[in-house]
Structure formats: C-alpha cells, structure tokens
Amino acid sequence: MARPLSTAAREKMIAAAQEVVTLDGVEACTIEEVARRSGVAKTTIYRHFADADELVIAAVSEMIQATVPPDTGSLQGDLRAVVLAFRSIVAHPTFRQLFATMLSRAITDPDYAELYRRAQELRHVPLRLALQRGLARGEVDPSIDLEQAMYFVQGPFVGKRMVDNVEVTDHDIDVFVDLITKALAPG
C-alpha cells in the first residue's frame, strides 16, 4: 500500500517553486532547483507532480489562490472587490512578466496549455461567484451567458494593466465597474 503524500513536503516544494519563479523566472524552475531549495528529494517531488510544468502551475495557482469575494449586497460592490484583489495581485512587475511567459508558453505547447487552462479556472472562481450573486439578486440579465460575461468584465482591467502596462486607479475601477454593471443589467 502506498504511503500518503506529505502535505509538509508539498508546502516546501510549492514555496521553493514560488521563490524560483518570482526571483528567476519560469524557465529556471526545474525539479532539480526546487529539490535543492526545498530540501525535498526529487523522487518525492515526482510523486506530487508529473513534471516541472505541473509544479510551476501549482505554485503560481497558489500565488493567485481563488478567494471568495465578500458579498457586498450589490453586483457593483462585488465586482469592485474582485477587481481590487486582481489589482493587488498584478501590482508587482514580476507577476506580469510571469503571466506573459506562461501565456506565451501555453500558445506554443499544447500540454502546457491544458495546465494553464486549469490554473485559469481557479482565477475565474471569484468573478463567476460575483456574477452568479448578481444574477440571483436580479442585477444581471438572465439571458446573458455568464461565462462570456466573465471575459467582458475582465477585459478592461486585463487590457489596461497587463497589455498596456498602465496602473489601474480607483477612478478607473469605478468607471469600468459602472459601465459593466449597466451593460449586464436586465433590459
């Protein structure tokens, strides 16, 4: 009978991988380097992760761990809370560089693309929940496809911060969220 996987070893691996990714980039995050920094044997790492790519995705996913946005009582408030959390995550230049590297790799490597897609699902949880709450409160048109609406909501913020590399101000958040809630509202 196989031994259960050690959560303490996993935490060490994830912390070491996060350190490597943050300080040295995705390409530097190898099983050997994580083993060296974490003190966890390579064989143990391979029991948890199929390869370095899977380890990188897990480490980054935990860095942007999905959090449940507070239920503020309004779609506008909930969206603002989600965007503020996004802004705090992408404030550091290393994260934007990491995002670009991971996206680029996902475009050229189908296996990595699947790992990346699964990590993105975690990132979507808070926004999906905010939209579902808005729908339940009657603030979102029930004919709107919520999956498509998520991209509609994310677009202005991702475009401004990640593509244009411009700071998203409180004023920007207020303007975008106001426009978005008006567009999603029932007819």
N, C-alpha and C positions, 0 to 999 in steps of 0.2 A: 504494500500500500504506500503510495507516495505521500511525502510529508507536505503539510500545508505551506503555501508560500508565506514567507515572512513579511509582515507589514513594516517592521522596523527597517529591514533591508531595502524594501521598496521606497520608503521615505528617504533613505540615504541616497539611493540611485536617482530619484527624482530631483532632490536638492542639488546633487552634483551635476546632473544634466542641465538644470536651470542655470547653474553657475557658468558652465561651459558655454551654453547658448548665449547668455547675456554678455559675458566677457569676451568670448572668442568667436561667436557665430555658430550657425547650424552645422556648417561643414566640419568644424572642429569637434563636434560632439560624436565621438566614436565610443564603442563599447570599451575599448582599452582605456580611453581617457576617463570615462565615468568610473570604471573599476579603480583606476589609480586615485582619483579624487575622493571617491566614496569609501574606499576600503572594502568594497563588496567584490567577491570573486566574480570573474566573467561568467562562470557556469551558472551562478545564481542570477545574474542579470539576464542570461538567456532563458532561464526558467520563467521569468516575468515578461520578457519582451522578445519577439521574434528576431528583431534586428535593431540597429541604431535609429532607423527612421521611426519605428514604433515608439521607441524610448523618447525621441525628440518630441513627437506629437503629444505623448502623455505628459511630458514636462511642461510644454507650452500650454496645453489644455488646463493643467492645474494652475498655471500662472494667471490664466484668464477665467478661472473657475466660475461656472454659472452661479449666479446668486439670484435669489428671488427678490424682485423689486418690491418695495413696500406698496401696499395697497393704499394709495393716497385718496381714493374715492373718486378719482376722475382719470379719464384717459390722458388728458394733458399732463397731469401730475405724475402719472405712472411713466409716461414716455420721457418726461424730463428726468426722472430718477434713473431710467435705463441709460439715457444719453450721458448723464453726469458720470455714471460708472464707466461707460465706454471712454469718456474723455480722460478719466484718471488713469485708465489702463494704457492708452496710446500716447500719454504725455511724454513718455521717455523715448528719445530717438532710437534707442536700441530695439524697442518693440516694433517701431515702424520698419526698421531695417530687417528685423526678423520676419515680419509679416510679408514683406516684399520677397525675401529669399524663399520662404515657404510657398508662396503663391507661384513664383517662377518655377520652382521645382515641381509643383503639382501640375503645371501646364505641360511639362515635358516627360513626366514619369507617371504612368497610369496607376501603379501600385501606391505610390506616394499620394497621388490624387485621392485615392479612396481613404487613406488615413487622414488626410487633410479635411475631406468632406465630413468624416465622423467628428473631427475636432470642431468644425464649424457648427455642427448640430448643437454642441454644448453652448456655444456662444449665442445661439438663437433662442435658447430657453427663456431668458428673462423678457425678451421682446415679444415672443409668442404669448407668454403669460399676460403681459400688459395688454396686448390686443384682444385676447380672449376675455379678459375682465371688461374691457371697453365694449365688446360685443354683448356680453351678459348685461351690462348696465344700459344698453341701448344707445351707446355713443358711436358705434361703428355700424355702418350699413351692412345688414346681414347678407346681402348679395356679393359682398367683397370677398375675394379669395384671400384668406389671412396669410397664406404662405407668400403670395405675391405682394401683399401689403407690407410684409417684413422688409422686403427689398426696397420698396418705396420709402419706408421710414428710414432705413439705414443710408440710403443713397446720398442725401445732402451732407451727412456727417462724415461718412467714409470718404466722399469726394473731397470735401474741404480739408480734412485732417490727413488722410492717407495719400490721396492723389496730389492735391495742391500743396500739401505740407504747410498749411496755414492753421494757426491756433483757432479752435472753436471757442468763442467767447460766450458768456452767459446771454448776451444780447442775441447772438446767432442762434443759440438753443431756443430761446423764447420765440424768435421769429419763425424758425423752421417748425417747431412743435405746433405753433398756432396754425401755420399753413397746412401741416399734415393732419391735424385733428379736423380742420374744416373740410379737407378733401375726403376724409374717411367717414364723415358724418352721414347719417341717413338723409336721403333726398330731401 
